[in-house]
Amino acid sequence: MAVVGLGALWLGGWAFGLLGLVLAALMGWELTRMMAPAGPDGRAEAAGLVAALLVAVFTWYQPGWIGLAGLALGAAVMAWRMPKDRVIYGLYYGLILWAAQGLILLRDGMGFTFVLWLLLIVIASDVAGYFAGRILGGPKFWPRFSPKKTWSGTVAGWILAALVGVAFVLWAGMPWALVPISAVLAFAGQLGDIAESAIKRRMGVKDSSNLIPGHGGVLDRFDAIIAVAALALVLALFGAFAGLTA
């Protein structure tokens, strides 16, 4: 799976765009199946298909702020069809759509190295958080939703993500502003992880699905990337990466 993803990221264009649509569909399906397990046949499948269609339409035909608004409206319509927890569903479904669009647009507009930077921020934050949490321990960050996360691990994630930013400044010639942005995006990824954990706890499930044997579902693997990609897209629309291509 990682090899396919990196290959599509390297190729860009239609290959990465197709991967983004597939991921949007799978995550939309997982979220709906998880939050409405007793729904009518085809509800989850329809949510996955709609996710892919919305991302396709608003990415290639109406990107930018109008596209984000269109995706948010589409998420609201899908949430209205849910039997309960409509606000939670709508917010997370919309976040999935924004993230999928963000990855595709950022790959097309910023290049391979930029999206690689985003992915490495997530990996660095996860690795630092895991080892710092185990070695240093300390107070829990948000025990209600993520009892294993500690403040030491959270801060370590910010630090290592910032160091990833430094590496990309030195290696790829990116501006120094990416160093603090790396830490901010790492925090967004941590919150994305917690958000998905909170939904699973509310629904009483361990994994979002069993699509990836031994690793749960697609949402379980991409929860942090969802938040990072969505925030990176918003920052890009505000001009935070103006003139930057990689």
N, C-alpha and C positions, 0 to 999 in steps of 0.2 A: 504493500500500500504506500509506504514511504517512497519507494523507488518510482512508482507511477506518479505520485504527487510532485516529486522533484523534477521528473522528466517533463511533466506538463508545465511546471513553473519555468523551466529552462526554455521550452519551446514558445511559451506565451501564446498570444493570438487565440485561434479557435480551440486549440488543445486545452489551454488553461481556462478559457471561457466555459467550455463544456464541463470541465471538472468542477468549476464553481456552481454550475447549474445542477449537476448531480448531487453535490454536497448540500445545496439548498433544499433539494427535493427530499433527500434522506433525512435531514435534520427536521424539516417540517413534518415529515411522516412520523419520526420518532417522538417529537414533542406532542403531537396530536394523539398518538397512540398511548403515550404515557399519561396525558391529562384527561383523556376521554376514552378509557379502555372499554367502556360499555356502550360506546357510540354505535350508530348504525354502520353496517358493512360499507366499506369504501370511504368513510369519513377521513381516515388518516391518509389513505392513498390520494384522495382528492386534495388534501392540504399540501401534500408533497408536490403534486403536479402544479397546483396554483403557485406555490413558492417558486418553482423553476420558471414558470411563465412570467410571473411578476418581475423577477430579477432580469430575465431576458428582455422584456419590453422596456423597463425603465433604465436598463444599463446601456442598451445599444440605440434606443430611440429617444430617450429623454433623460440623460444623466444630469448630475448637478442637484441643486436644491429641489427643483421640481420633481426629479426622480425620487429623492428621499421622501418627499411629501406623498408621492404616489404610492410608494412602498408602505409608508405608515398607514395610509388610508386602506390599502389592501389588507394589511394586518388587522386593522380595526374591523373590517367586514368579516374576516375569518373568525375573529374573536367573538363577534356577535352571534355566531352560529354555535358557539360552545355552550354546554349546559351549565357550567359553573366556572369560577376562577377566570372570568373573561379578561379582566385587566392584566393579570399575570400572563395569561396566554398571549394576549395581544402585544404586550411589551416584548416578550421574549421572541415571539414569532417575527415581529418587526425587526428586532435586533439581528436575527438570523438573516433576514433579507438584506439589511444594511451591510452586514459583514460580507455576504456573498458578492454583493455589488462592489463593495470596497476592494476586495481582493482582486476582482477582475479589472476594475478601473485603475487601481494603483499599479497593477502589473503592466497594463497597457501604457499608462502615462508616465510612470516613474522607472519602470524597468525591473529586471530580475533581481539586481542587488538590493533594491529598496524592499521588495517583499521578503527576500531572504533575511534582511535585517529585522523585519517584523517577526518572522518565525523564530529567529534566534533569540530575540527578546523573551518570547514566551518560554522557550526551552531553558534559557539561563535563569529566568525567574523561578521556574519549577525546580530545577536542580538545586539552586542555592537555597530555596525555601525548604526543600526536603532535608538536605544535609545540615543546614543551620538549625532547623527545628529539632532534629534528632540529637545533635551535639550540644547545642546551647539550651534548648528547651525554653522555659519561661512562660509568661502569661499568654493565654490564648487570644488570638486576634478576634474571632467571632464565634465563640463556642456553640452558640445556639444552632448555627447552620453548618459549621465546619470545625468540629471539635479537635481536629489534629493540627490545624494551622496555628502557629505561634507568631507573636510580634517579632521575635528574632528572625524567624524564617521569612516573614513578610519584608522586613527591612533588608535582609540579605538579598532577597530577590531584586529589590530596587537597585542595590549597589552593583550586583553582577550585571543587571540589564544596562546600567549606566556605563559599565566597563565595555559591554558589547558596543554601545554607542561610540565610545572612544576608539575601539578597534576599527569601526567602520569609518570614522573620521580620518584615521591615519592610513587605512588601507585603500578606501574608495574615494577619499577626498571630499567626504560629506561635511557640511558645516557643523561647527561645534554646538549649535543649538540642538542637534540631535541627541546630545548626551543627557540633558535634563528631560527631553521628550521621551527618551528610552525608559527612564525611571517612571514617568507618568503612565506610559503605555503598559509597563509591567504591573503597575498597581491596577490599571483597568483590567488586565488579564486575570489578576488575582480575584477581583470582584466578579468577573465573569465565571470563574470557577465556583465561587461561593454561591452565585445566583443559581447555577444549574444544580448544585448540591441542595439548595433550599427547595427547589421545585421537586426534586426526587424525594426529599424527606416529606414534603407535604403530600405527595402522591403515594408514599409508602413503598417505593421501589428502590432497588440497589443500583441498577443500571438503566440507562435510557432505552436500551434494547440489547439484543445479543448478536448484532450484525457482525461484530468483530470478536471472534471466539477468544475468550480469555481476557478481553479488554473492554467488554461492554459494548456500547454503541458509538455512533459517530459523534453525538453530542458530548459524550464522556471524553473523547479525545480532542474535541475542538472547542470546548467551553471557553477556554481562555482566549483562543484565537478569535472567536466570535467578537468578544468585547474589544480586543486590540484592533482588529480590522475595521470595526464600525467607528471607533474613535479616530483612527488614523484617517479614514475617509472624511469625517467631519473636519478634522484639522486641515486636511488638504483643501477642502472647500473654503475654509477661512484664510487660505493662503500661507499656512505654516511651512509648506514645502515649496513655495514659489521658486521657479527657476531650477529646481533640483531634478535631475534625471540620473539614473544609475544603471 
